[in-house]
Amino acid sequence: MPRSWPGFAAEPRIPYAYLAGTFQVPHEWARSTPGAYVSFGDGYAAERRLAASLGWRVRVLEGGHLHPLVAPVEVAAAIDEELTQLVSGRA
């Protein structure tokens, strides 16, 4: 983002350590928590396999890495549908 952008000065500075930090997640959290994975095209095959192996719902939308920017309404609708399924217990 160029420094000349009007909102640049108002944006908070985030220390690199915050972005590079790690945290521990509870063991087996992904298997014990219902989930869903919305994927775009063929670029995330390994992530789709992992999600499926965890018992998560997997949905593939035709598109690339930037599909949320290219088709935001379609992506938002897919996420909304997956969340609705999860909340209703139909995961």
C-alpha distance (Angstrom), angle and dihedral (degrees) to the residues before:
residue distance angle dihedral
M1 . . .
P2 3.80 . .
R3 3.78 116.7 .
S4 3.79 87.7 -128.0
W5 3.83 90.3 67.3
P6 3.84 106.4 118.3
G7 3.79 95.4 -125.2
F8 3.80 96.8 43.4
A9 3.81 96.8 97.9
A10 3.82 91.6 50.1
E11 3.81 94.2 54.4
P12 3.80 114.0 102.8
R13 3.79 118.0 -117.3
I14 3.81 113.1 -118.2
P15 3.79 116.8 -154.9
Y16 3.80 115.1 -123.0
A17 3.81 89.7 -125.9
Y18 3.81 88.8 64.7
L19 3.80 91.6 55.6
A20 3.80 94.2 42.4
G21 3.79 95.6 46.5
T22 3.78 125.3 111.9
F23 3.77 133.6 -154.3
Q24 3.77 136.8 -163.7
V25 3.78 119.1 -109.6
P26 3.79 122.8 -156.5
H27 3.80 113.9 -89.0
E28 3.81 112.1 -94.7
W29 3.80 93.1 4.0
A30 3.79 92.8 141.7
R31 3.80 93.9 52.3
S32 3.79 94.0 47.5
T33 3.79 96.1 46.6
P34 3.82 122.2 68.3
G35 3.76 111.6 -120.7
A36 3.76 146.1 169.2
Y37 3.80 133.1 -149.3
V38 3.79 123.5 -153.0
S39 3.79 110.5 -162.9
F40 3.79 132.7 -172.1
G41 3.80 118.2 -139.4
D42 3.78 124.6 -48.0
G43 3.80 98.4 -45.8
Y44 3.79 96.2 93.6
A45 3.80 103.1 45.9
A46 3.82 94.2 132.3
E47 3.81 91.7 50.9
R48 3.82 90.6 48.4
R49 3.80 90.8 51.7
L50 3.81 90.6 49.3
A51 3.81 92.3 49.4
A52 3.80 91.2 48.2
S53 3.81 91.2 48.4
L54 3.81 88.3 54.8
G55 3.80 90.2 54.6
W56 3.79 93.8 -108.4
R57 3.77 123.7 146.8
V58 3.81 110.2 -104.7
R59 3.79 124.4 -156.6
V60 3.80 124.4 -178.7
L61 3.78 120.8 -157.0
E62 3.79 118.4 -165.8
G63 3.78 105.3 -111.7
G64 3.75 144.1 79.9
H65 3.76 138.4 -92.7
L66 3.81 92.6 -68.4
H67 3.80 95.2 46.8
P68 3.83 91.6 121.2
L69 3.80 87.2 63.0
V70 3.81 95.2 41.7
A71 3.81 97.2 45.8
P72 3.82 107.7 15.4
V73 3.80 95.0 160.2
E74 3.82 92.7 52.8
V75 3.80 92.4 46.3
A76 3.81 93.4 46.5
A77 3.81 90.7 48.7
A78 3.82 91.3 51.0
I79 3.80 92.0 49.3
D80 3.80 90.8 46.5
E81 3.80 91.2 51.0
E82 3.80 92.1 49.2
L83 3.81 91.8 48.5
T84 3.79 90.6 48.6
Q85 3.81 89.7 53.1
L86 3.81 91.2 48.6
V87 3.80 94.6 48.0
S88 3.79 92.3 46.9
G89 3.79 90.7 52.4
R90 3.80 95.4 -114.2
A91 3.81 93.6 118.4
